[in-house]
Amino acid sequence: MKRQMLIIFFSLAYVAASAAESDLLSSPSASLRPANAPQEAEIGGIVGVVPGYFGAQKLSLVASPYVEANFGNGAFVGASGIGYRSPNYGSFSVAASLGAGRSRLESAGNADTHNRLTGMGDVTPRAQANLFANYDNGPYHAYVLLQRELGNRDGAEGQLVGMFDAVSTKTDLVQLYAGIDYANQAQMQTFFGVTASQSSTSGNAVYTPGAGVAGSSVGSIWRHAFSQHWVGTLEVGVISLSGGAADSPLTARKTNGLAVVSSGYRF
C-alpha cells in the first residue's frame, strides 16, 4: 500500500493531474499527461518519509528508482503500469493501464512498542487493471481512478482527486491536491481486516470491515526543472483514515504525514 502511494503515488497512491501545454513543465506522472504531449522519458530515484503502511505508528524512510515514459501517441509506461490515454474530448479524456496492485509486509509494522502486523502475514502484490476518467480545464484538474485486482482477492478501489495549478511555467509547476478513496469489502478486509486465523497468530481481535470511504488526503507537489534534462519533484501531504479503516485494530495512527523527493533525467 505504501509503495503504491510513494511511487505515484503516488503515493499516493497513491495524486497528480495533467499540467498544461507542451511549452510548460509537465506532470511527473506520464499516465496523466495529455495524449498528444511530446514524447518524453524520465529515469531517476525517489526518497521518501512515509507511513510504513496505512495506519502505521511510525514513518519509514524508503527509496526506489522510477521510470516514466510518454510516447507521444497516448501510450505510456510508469508507476501505474503500461497503458494508453485517449485524446481529449473537450475537457475530458480516459485512460487505462495494467500494473501491480498494493502490497504489505509484516516488517512494515515496526513500532517502538508492538508491531500490529506480526502474525498477520504478508500481502503479496497482484496484477491490477486501472481505469482513469480525466477532466482538465486550464489550471483546474480532476480525475476518477478505478482499480481492480486481477486474481483471487477481488479487491477494488475508487479514487476521486481534484488538483489546482497554483504555478505553471517552463521551469516550475506547483499543484495543490485533495482526494478521497473508496474501497470495496474485499480490499478493506485484505488491508484492515483480521480473520480468525490471523487473530490466533497475531493477537489482534477479529475484525471484518465493510466497504466504504477508507480515507482522504491533501497536499502539494512542486516540480522544478534545473536544466533542459534534470528535474526534481517534492511532495508533502497528509493522509487521514476514516470509517472501517480508522477503526481497525491494525491502525495505530489515523492521520499521518508524508514527504517525498525525487530527481530524474529527462530525454
C-alpha positions in Angstrom: 0.0 0.0 0.0 2.8 2.4 1.0 4.8 1.7 -2.2 1.9 2.3 -4.5 1.3 5.7 -2.8 5.0 6.6 -2.8 5.7 5.9 -6.5 2.7 7.7 -7.7 1.6 7.8 -6.0 2.0 8.2 -5.8 1.5 7.8 -3.5 -0.4 8.1 -3.3 -1.4 6.4 -4.4 -1.5 6.7 -4.5 -2.2 12.3 -6.6 -1.3 14.0 -9.9 -3.0 15.5 -13.0 -2.0 16.7 -16.4 -0.4 20.1 -16.1 -0.6 22.2 -19.2 0.7 22.9 -22.7 3.8 21.4 -24.3 5.9 24.6 -23.5 5.2 24.3 -19.8 6.6 21.8 -17.3 4.6 18.6 -17.3 3.2 16.4 -14.5 5.6 13.9 -13.0 3.1 11.0 -13.9 3.3 10.0 -17.6 -0.1 8.3 -17.3 -1.8 11.6 -16.7 -0.1 13.8 -19.3 -2.1 14.7 -22.4 -2.1 12.0 -25.0 -0.7 14.4 -27.6 2.1 15.6 -25.3 5.6 15.5 -26.8 7.4 12.2 -26.5 9.4 12.2 -23.2 11.1 9.7 -20.9 12.4 10.3 -17.4 14.6 8.0 -15.2 15.5 8.8 -11.7 15.2 7.9 -8.0 12.8 8.6 -5.2 13.4 9.0 -1.4 10.6 9.5 1.0 9.5 9.5 4.6 6.1 7.8 4.5 3.9 5.6 6.8 5.2 2.1 7.0 1.7 1.1 6.0 -1.6 3.0 6.0 -2.4 3.3 9.8 1.2 2.7 10.9 2.5 4.1 14.2 5.8 5.2 12.7 7.1 6.8 9.5 9.7 4.9 7.4 12.5 6.0 5.2 12.1 4.4 1.7 13.9 4.7 -1.6 13.3 3.3 -5.1 14.1 4.0 -8.7 11.4 5.1 -11.1 10.8 5.3 -14.9 8.1 7.5 -16.5 7.8 7.5 -20.3 5.2 9.1 -22.6 5.5 8.1 -26.3 3.6 11.0 -27.8 0.8 8.8 -29.2 -1.1 8.2 -26.0 0.9 5.1 -24.9 2.8 5.4 -21.6 4.9 3.4 -19.0 5.0 4.5 -15.4 4.0 3.9 -11.8 0.5 2.8 -12.8 1.9 0.3 -15.3 1.7 0.1 -19.1 -1.3 1.8 -20.7 -2.9 4.2 -23.1 -4.6 7.6 -22.7 -7.1 8.8 -25.3 -7.1 12.2 -27.0 -9.1 14.9 -25.2 -12.8 15.2 -26.0 -13.2 18.8 -25.0 -12.0 18.9 -21.4 -12.4 15.1 -20.9 -10.3 12.1 -21.6 -9.9 8.4 -20.5 -7.0 6.2 -19.9 -6.4 2.5 -19.0 -3.3 0.7 -17.7 -2.2 -2.7 -16.4 0.2 -2.7 -13.4 0.8 -4.0 -9.9 -1.6 -3.7 -7.0 -0.9 -2.8 -3.4 1.2 -5.0 -1.1 2.2 -5.0 2.6 5.0 -6.8 4.5 4.7 -7.8 8.2 8.0 -5.9 8.7 6.3 -2.6 7.7 4.6 -2.6 11.1 7.7 -2.0 13.1 7.0 0.2 16.1 8.5 1.3 19.3 6.2 -0.9 21.3 4.1 -3.5 19.5 4.2 -4.4 15.8 0.5 -4.9 15.0 1.3 -6.8 11.7 3.3 -9.6 13.4 1.5 -12.8 12.6 -0.8 -11.2 10.0 1.2 -12.5 7.0 2.5 -10.6 4.0 0.0 -9.2 1.5 1.6 -10.0 -1.9 1.0 -7.9 -4.9 -1.4 -8.8 -7.7 -1.8 -7.7 -11.3 -4.2 -4.8 -11.3 -6.3 -3.0 -14.0 -6.6 0.8 -13.8 -9.2 3.0 -15.5 -9.0 6.8 -15.4 -11.5 9.4 -16.3 -9.8 12.8 -16.5 -11.0 16.4 -16.6 -8.7 19.3 -17.5 -9.7 22.9 -17.8 -6.9 25.5 -17.5 -5.4 25.3 -14.0 -8.2 23.0 -12.8 -8.0 19.2 -13.0 -9.9 16.3 -11.6 -9.8 12.5 -12.2 -11.6 9.4 -11.1 -9.4 6.3 -10.9 -10.9 2.8 -10.6 -8.6 0.0 -9.7 -9.4 -3.8 -9.8 -7.1 -6.5 -8.7 -6.9 -9.5 -11.0 -6.8 -12.8 -9.2 -8.4 -14.4 -6.2 -8.6 -11.3 -3.8 -11.3 -9.3 -5.7 -10.0 -6.1 -4.2 -11.3 -2.8 -5.8 -10.9 0.9 -5.1 -12.1 4.1 -6.4 -10.3 7.4 -6.0 -11.5 11.0 -6.7 -8.8 13.6 -6.9 -9.0 17.3 -7.6 -6.0 19.5 -8.3 -5.2 23.2 -8.9 -2.1 24.5 -10.7 -1.0 27.3 -8.4 2.1 28.0 -10.5 2.7 26.7 -14.1 5.8 27.9 -16.0 8.6 26.4 -18.1 10.7 25.7 -15.0 8.2 25.3 -12.1 4.9 23.6 -11.6 3.2 23.8 -8.2 0.0 21.9 -7.7 -2.4 21.6 -4.7 -4.5 18.5 -4.4 -7.2 16.8 -2.3 -8.7 13.4 -2.7 -10.8 10.6 -1.2 -10.5 6.8 -1.5 -13.3 4.3 -1.5 -12.6 0.5 -1.1 -14.8 -2.5 -1.5 -15.2 -5.1 1.2 -12.6 -7.4 -0.2 -10.0 -4.6 -0.3 -10.9 -3.4 3.2 -10.6 -6.9 4.6 -7.2 -7.5 2.9 -5.6 -4.4 4.4 -7.6 -3.6 7.5 -9.4 -6.8 8.5 -8.4 -9.6 10.8 -9.6 -13.2 10.2 -10.0 -15.8 13.0 -6.8 -17.4 11.8 -4.9 -14.1 11.7 -6.2 -13.3 15.2 -4.8 -16.5 16.6 -1.3 -15.8 15.2 -1.2 -12.1 15.8 -3.2 -11.4 18.9 -5.3 -8.8 17.2 -9.1 -9.0 17.6 -11.1 -10.5 14.8 -12.3 -7.6 12.6 -14.4 -7.5 9.5 -14.8 -4.1 8.0 -17.3 -3.3 5.3 -17.0 -1.4 2.1 -16.7 2.4 2.4 -14.6 5.5 2.3 -11.2 4.4 3.6 -9.5 7.8 3.8 -8.7 11.1 2.3 -5.6 13.1 1.5 -4.4 16.7 1.0 -1.1 18.0 -0.1 1.1 19.8 -2.7 3.6 18.9 -5.4 6.4 21.2 -6.5 8.2 20.2 -9.7 11.3 22.2 -10.8 13.4 22.0 -14.0 17.1 22.6 -13.1 18.1 22.3 -16.7 16.7 21.0 -20.0 17.2 17.5 -18.8 17.4 17.4 -15.0 14.2 17.8 -13.0 13.2 17.4 -9.3 9.9 16.9 -7.6 8.9 17.5 -3.9 5.6 16.3 -2.5 4.3 16.9 1.0 0.9 15.7 2.2 -1.3 14.4 4.9 -3.3 11.1 4.8 -6.3 10.5 7.1 -8.1 7.2 7.5 -11.8 7.0 8.1 -14.6 4.5 8.6 -13.7 0.9 8.8 -10.0 1.6 8.1 -9.7 4.0 11.0 -11.4 1.6 13.4 -9.2 -1.4 12.5 -7.1 -3.0 15.3 -4.2 -2.7 12.8 -4.5 1.1 12.8 -2.2 2.8 15.3 -2.5 6.3 13.8 -5.5 7.5 11.9 -3.6 10.5 10.4 0.0 10.6 9.1 2.1 13.0 7.1 4.5 12.2 4.2 7.3 13.9 2.4 8.7 12.5 -0.9 11.5 14.0 -3.1 12.7 12.7 -6.4 15.3 13.7 -9.1 15.3 12.5 -12.6 16.9 12.9 -16.1 14.5 13.7 -19.0 15.3 12.8 -22.6 
